[in-house]
Amino acid sequence: MSLAFEEVRLSLSHIELAAHLYGPEDGRPVIALHGWLDNAATFAHLAPRLHGVRIVALDFAGHGHSDHRPAGTDYALWAYAHDVLMVAEQFGWQRFSMLGHSMGAITAVLLAAAVPERIERLALIDGLLPYTSEADEAPAKLGDALRAKLALEGKRKPVYADLERAVKARMTGIGAVSYEAAELLARRGLMPVPGGYTWRSDARLTLPSPLRLSRAHAEAFVRALQCPVSLVLAEQGMVLAQPQLETLLASLPFDIHRLPGGHHLHLNDETGAQRVADCFNPFLGSP
């Protein structure tokens, strides 16, 4: 299932972002947030199946067709959260919902907990908590990040002779995906260069985080959520691969749906997209 979308560029005060618009202009406002190293095309199968909503599917900064952050800056989750608020301001949305996958789901949780007065609902796909580390690990983590940042100057992105090779490379990347899903992500995520194609994404996105939230910090954001939350978990996904999260999940007042499929179950095929839509349509469309 594929419906036409509108391609737009959003000129924020600090950066220009690209996005796909789906649904009627008078639909309930939803900002859709993709996962790490993905792009707005991750919602190509799901967004047309969601009814009565106006979806702004962003390319996060440094991803897809959005601008990269200026030199000397980083890609922290809270910077993405600020971008989302600025997008909502541009559309005049004082209250809105968020649809997030993976890193996009995590960003949505942080934003909703921080500014609960702005967020109506959260629809999350196989993402909840960021990667965490404790205080005694912080010096080593910062050292690793600084060394990696220095080494990045000498690295070059891979160049693929044709689209087919890039698609096959993406199939086995972070969160392995089907050929169809990889092709959708690659067509939006690639740019032509001498010798073939390479990824548009900012190479700094692959750097390790200089500082991570502790587990207590991360859980505090989840427990601070005030809006209704619908969480889809993939049976072969990343959240359920962390057994330590079971106790937390059992204590949360979320609508939790466990569906067959991998981390990109909403994109890998039409069946998975429909299953996710069946979970979210009553939730996003209800008053």
N, C-alpha and C positions, 0 to 999 in steps of 0.2 A: 504494500500500500504506500503510495507516494503522492502527496499533494504539493502544489506549488507553494513556495515560501517567498518572502520578500527579503532580499539582501540589503542590509543597511550598514552605515558607518555612524558611530556615535562619538561625537567630539566632546569629550569631557574636558574639564579644566586642566588636567594633568596628563592625559593620554587619549588616543583615539582607538576605540574598540570596534570590531566587526561583530555582526549578529545576524541571525535568521529570525524573521517574524512569522509566526504561525497563528491561525485562528482569527475570529472576528475582532474588529477593533473594540467592540463593546463587551468582549469576553472578560472574565475575571482575570486580573493581572497576575502573571506568573513569570519569574525569571528563571531560566534553566541554565544549570552550571555543569560543565563536563568534567571529566577526570584528567589526571596528570598526563601531559603529552598527547591528549586527544584534542578535539575541537567541536564546534557546534554541530557537525555532521553526526555526532553520536546520538542525536535525538531524531534522526531522519525517519526512522520507522515508528518511533513512539509518539512524537508530537502530533502527527496527523490523526492519531487514534484518540486523542484527548479532546473532549467535547466542551464547548462553552467557555473556553479559556483563551486568552491572548498571551501567547508565549513569546518571550524574547530569549532566544537561545544564543548565549554569548560565546564568542571566542575569548577565553581569558587572555589577559595581557601576556605577550610572549608566545601565544599559541595561534594556530590558524592564520587568519588574515588580520589579526589585531597587531597594533604596534608593540615593539619590545620596550621594556622599561629603560630609562636612560642609563648610561654608563655609571657605575658606582653604586647602583641600587640593587636590591634583592627582590626575590619573589616569595615573600612571606604570605602566609594564609590571611593574616589580618589586612594586608594590602589588597588582596583580592576582595575581601569583605567590604573595604572602602569603595572599591570600584563598583561593586554591586549597588551600594547605596547611591552612588553618583548616577548610575544608570536609572535607578528608580526616580531620582530627582528629575532627570531629563524627561522622563515620560509623565511626570506629575503624579506619580503613584505614592501617596502617603502610607498606604498599606498594600501589601502584596504577598503572594505566596512564592515559595521557591521549590523547584524540582532539581535535585542534585544527584549526580552519580559519582561515587568514589571520592576523589578530592573535592569535587563540587558539592557533594553531600556534607563533607566535613566543614567546608567553608560556610555552607548554609547553616549548620548547627552553631558555629561560632557567632555568626551575624545575628541569628534569631535569639540567642541567649543574651547577646550584648545590647540589642535594641528591640526588646520584645514588643514595644508599642508599634513597630513598623511591620511586623510579620504576622500574616493570617494563618498560614499552614505550611508545613514542610512535607514534601513527598521525596523520600530518600531511597536511592538504589545502591545497595551493597557498599555503603560507606557510613561511618558514624564518628569514630575517634581518629585523630591524627596519630602518626607514630610518636611515641613518647620516650623520654629518657629521664633518669633521676639525677639529682644534684651532683652526686659524686662522678657521674659520667660527663658532666658539662665541659670541663677543661679539655678532655681528649676529643670530644665532639667538635669543639671550636677549632682545635688544632687541625683535625682532619679537614674541616671545611676551608680553613685558610690555605692549607697546602694545595687542596684541589683547585681553589680559585687561582692560585699562582700558576698551576700547571695547565689551566684551561687555555691560556694564550697560545700554547704550542699545538693545540689539538685542532683537527679539521673534521667537519661533518662528513659522513659517508656520502658518496655519489653513486647513484644507481643508473645503469645504462638505459633502462627503460622503466615504465610504470610497473610492469609485471614484477620486476625484481624488488621494487620498493614495497609493493603490496605483500609479497611473500615474506619480506623482512618484518613488516608490521604484524603479520599473523603470529609471529613467535615473540613479539615484544612484551612489554609489561601488560599483564592481563591478556593472554593469548586470545585471539579473536578468529572468527570465521573469515573465509576469503571475501565474502560480500561485505562484511563489516570493515575489514582492512582496506578494501577498495574505496569505500565511502570516506573513511578517515584520511587515506592517502591522497585522494583527489583534492581534498581541501587543505591537506597539510604539506603538500609538496610545492616546490618551485623549480623552474628550469634553471640550470647552470651549465657551463661548458662541460661536456661529457655526459650530460643526462639530467638527473633530478636529485635534489637534496631536500631536507626538511626545512620548512619555514620557521619552525620553532626556535626560540632563543637557546643557544647552547648552555646558558647559565641555568636553565631549568634542570639540568642533570647534576648540578652541584649538590653536595650534602648540606643539610640545614645546619647553620652555625649554632642554633639554639633551638631546643625542642621543649614543648610543654611537658611537665611531669604528668604521671597518670592521674594524680589528684586534680591538677589543673584541668585536664581534658574532661574528666568525669564531672567536674563542677559545671562546665558549660552544658553538658547533656542534662544534668539535673536542674539547671536553671531555665530550661525551655518552658514556656508558658502556652505556646500554641499547640493545636492538635498536630500529631506526627504520624505519618504512615510510612513504615520502613519495609522495603522489599529486600529480602536476603536471598542470594543465590546459593543453592545447595552445594555447588562446586566453586563458590566465590571466595572472596578474601576475608569477609567478616567472620563467617562460620569456621574459617580455618584457624581462628584464634579462640581456643576453648575457654580462655580466661574471661571472655566477654559474656559467656552464658549467664553468669550470676547477675551481671549488670543488666542484660537484656530482660531477664525475668523480673527485675524490679522496676522497669520503666512502664509508664502508662501509654505506651505506643500501640497502634495497630500494626502488628508484625505479620508479614506474609513470607513464607518460605517457599520459593519456587524452584523448579528444576532448571539447571543451566549454570553457566559460568559467570564470571565477573561482568561481562558485557551482555548479559541475557536480554537486555532491552534492544540491543542492536544486532546481535548475531544472526537472528532470523525473524521472520514475520510472526511465527508462533510465540516466541519469547516476548516480542513487543506487545502482542495482543494480551498475553497473560499479565504483563505489567500494567497495561492500560486498564484491564478489568479491575485491578486493585485500586488504581488511582482515580478513575472516572467518578465513582460515587463519592470519593473523598474530596477531590478538588472542586467537584460540581455542587457539593452540598452547601447550604447556607451557613 
